[in-house]
């Protein structure tokens, strides 16, 4: 299948005619070429001398990078080229309606500002109180877990005798030179 898209966008490149693609910076140029046979394409240099570019056969794509104005010619008949370089890249809209007006912020009532301030202070106080409660609960749970009584029915243990686990000792409580095992 040969896909040509819109036929109105294809430009006929006559034998000896020059297709000029204006530009400043180096860019990637993509030429779609359609011809009944081999189409020899030449890049025309600044002094007008043609330099061989490519020889695509039938429907093919030639892609290259070049800076500045690019002029292309051919020595064959019935060569059609299509490139996005000729496509418009922007459009001008006259009398455009603008929907992005920034609205001015209306001044608030000073009493409302004071109430919002008091509400924020109260919320910060509640958050601080919650943080203190959580810290004390965590500390109490940690301290409660240090000494635990465990009853065991395991073989070798006295029946229903409580085993007291030693609380963990901090290394600060040990005499120098001793380390916990």
C-alpha positions as semicolon CSV with decimal commas, in nm:
position;residue;x (nm);y (nm);z (nm)
1;X;0,000;0,000;0,000
2;X;0,127;0,345;-0,089
3;X;0,001;0,618;0,142
4;X;0,015;0,969;-0,009
5;X;-0,209;1,163;0,233
6;X;-0,330;1,499;0,096
7;X;-0,237;1,537;-0,272
8;X;-0,262;1,916;-0,249
9;X;0,048;1,924;-0,027
10;X;0,277;1,760;-0,283
11;X;0,492;2,002;-0,489
12;X;0,605;1,921;-0,839
13;X;0,979;1,967;-0,874
14;X;1,048;2,035;-1,245
15;X;1,379;1,947;-1,405
16;X;1,624;2,226;-1,316
17;X;1,374;2,401;-1,082
18;X;1,494;2,476;-0,729
19;X;1,292;2,415;-0,413
20;X;1,418;2,648;-0,138
21;X;1,345;2,578;0,227
22;X;1,430;2,887;0,435
23;X;1,582;2,850;0,780
24;X;1,856;2,972;1,012
25;X;1,970;2,704;1,255
26;X;2,064;2,347;1,176
27;X;1,757;2,127;1,165
28;X;1,640;1,785;1,047
29;X;1,476;1,800;0,705
30;X;1,251;1,520;0,588
31;X;1,155;1,501;0,220
32;X;0,890;1,259;0,101
33;X;0,965;1,185;-0,264
34;X;0,731;1,031;-0,521
35;X;0,845;0,959;-0,876
36;X;0,786;0,693;-1,142
37;X;1,150;0,582;-1,128
38;X;1,478;0,685;-0,969
39;X;1,477;1,055;-0,879
40;X;1,827;1,201;-0,840
41;X;1,817;1,488;-0,591
42;X;2,087;1,752;-0,559
43;X;2,161;2,004;-0,285
44;X;2,240;2,346;-0,437
45;X;2,531;2,510;-0,255
46;X;2,577;2,883;-0,193
47;X;2,765;2,934;-0,524
48;X;2,488;2,757;-0,723
49;X;2,677;2,431;-0,777
50;X;2,458;2,118;-0,737
51;X;2,594;1,848;-0,504
52;X;2,447;1,497;-0,516
53;X;2,211;1,434;-0,222
54;X;2,024;1,107;-0,282
55;X;1,856;0,889;-0,543
56;X;1,530;0,759;-0,398
57;X;1,328;0,519;-0,610
58;X;0,951;0,561;-0,650
59;X;0,791;0,649;-0,313
60;X;1,065;0,705;-0,052
61;X;1,178;0,937;0,227
62;X;1,504;1,134;0,232
63;X;1,605;1,270;0,571
64;X;1,909;1,482;0,653
65;X;2,028;1,767;0,877
66;X;2,135;2,102;0,741
67;X;2,171;2,458;0,867
68;X;2,050;2,774;0,696
69;X;1,858;2,789;0,370
70;X;1,831;2,458;0,185
71;X;1,788;2,449;-0,194
72;X;1,709;2,121;-0,369
73;X;1,689;2,047;-0,742
74;X;1,658;1,746;-0,969
75;X;1,760;1,646;-1,321
76;X;1,455;1,426;-1,370
77;X;1,094;1,495;-1,469
78;X;0,781;1,398;-1,275
79;X;0,933;1,431;-0,929
80;X;0,697;1,529;-0,650
81;X;0,817;1,625;-0,303
82;X;0,637;1,685;0,020
83;X;0,795;1,829;0,335
84;X;0,663;1,973;0,660
85;X;0,902;2,266;0,612
86;X;0,637;2,433;0,392
87;X;0,358;2,385;0,645
88;X;0,241;2,682;0,850
89;X;0,360;2,661;1,209
90;X;0,129;2,921;1,363
91;X;-0,190;3,111;1,296
92;X;-0,289;3,465;1,382
93;X;-0,627;3,505;1,547
94;X;-0,769;3,851;1,509
95;X;-1,004;3,995;1,771
96;X;-0,944;3,704;2,007
97;X;-1,152;3,700;2,321
98;X;-0,935;3,664;2,632
99;X;-1,056;3,445;2,917
100;X;-0,752;3,474;3,143
101;X;-0,817;3,798;3,328
102;X;-0,679;3,777;3,680
103;X;-0,938;3,889;3,932
104;X;-0,836;4,119;4,213
105;X;-0,877;3,965;4,555
106;X;-1,146;4,136;4,757
107;X;-1,045;4,252;5,104
108;X;-1,171;4,033;5,388
109;X;-1,357;4,152;5,689
110;X;-1,105;4,225;5,972
111;X;-1,325;4,039;6,224
112;X;-1,320;3,734;5,998
113;X;-0,940;3,757;5,968
114;X;-0,913;3,763;6,350
115;X;-1,142;3,458;6,384
116;X;-0,937;3,268;6,123
117;X;-0,618;3,356;6,312
118;X;-0,766;3,229;6,641
119;X;-0,881;2,911;6,468
120;X;-0,531;2,850;6,333
121;X;-0,372;2,905;6,676
122;X;-0,625;2,664;6,833
123;X;-0,555;2,400;6,565
124;X;-0,178;2,427;6,617
125;X;-0,230;2,390;6,994
126;X;-0,440;2,075;6,939
127;X;-0,176;1,926;6,708
128;X;0,095;1,990;6,966
129;X;-0,121;1,827;7,237
130;X;-0,183;1,523;7,015
131;X;0,189;1,489;6,946
132;X;0,265;1,499;7,322
133;X;-0,006;1,238;7,392
134;X;0,131;1,006;7,122
135;X;0,485;1,045;7,254
136;X;0,384;0,966;7,613
137;X;0,177;0,664;7,502
138;X;0,468;0,533;7,299
139;X;0,708;0,583;7,593
140;X;0,464;0,412;7,836
141;X;0,418;0,116;7,600
142;X;0,795;0,083;7,561
143;X;0,851;0,096;7,939
144;X;0,571;-0,157;7,999
145;X;0,731;-0,401;7,757
146;X;1,070;-0,402;7,935
147;X;0,968;-0,637;8,224
148;X;0,725;-0,907;8,125
149;X;0,597;-1,211;8,311
150;X;0,545;-1,513;8,090
151;X;0,371;-1,835;8,200
152;X;0,486;-2,135;8,005
153;X;0,357;-2,489;7,975
154;X;0,664;-2,588;7,774
155;X;0,838;-2,916;7,859
156;X;1,114;-2,862;8,107
157;X;0,946;-2,563;8,271
158;X;0,781;-2,598;8,608
159;X;0,406;-2,629;8,567
160;X;0,243;-2,288;8,557
161;X;0,548;-2,122;8,710
162;X;0,599;-1,764;8,602
163;X;0,924;-1,682;8,428
164;X;1,039;-1,331;8,482
165;X;1,231;-1,184;8,196
166;X;1,509;-0,950;8,288
167;X;1,447;-0,591;8,173
168;X;1,691;-0,467;7,916
169;X;1,980;-0,280;8,064
170;X;2,105;0,038;7,910
171;X;2,477;0,046;7,848
172;X;2,491;0,360;8,066
173;X;2,393;0,154;8,374
174;X;2,679;-0,096;8,335
175;X;3,017;-0,056;8,504
176;X;3,304;0,031;8,266
177;X;3,437;-0,264;8,067
178;X;3,114;-0,465;8,083
179;X;2,895;-0,503;7,783
180;X;2,546;-0,654;7,765
181;X;2,526;-1,002;7,614
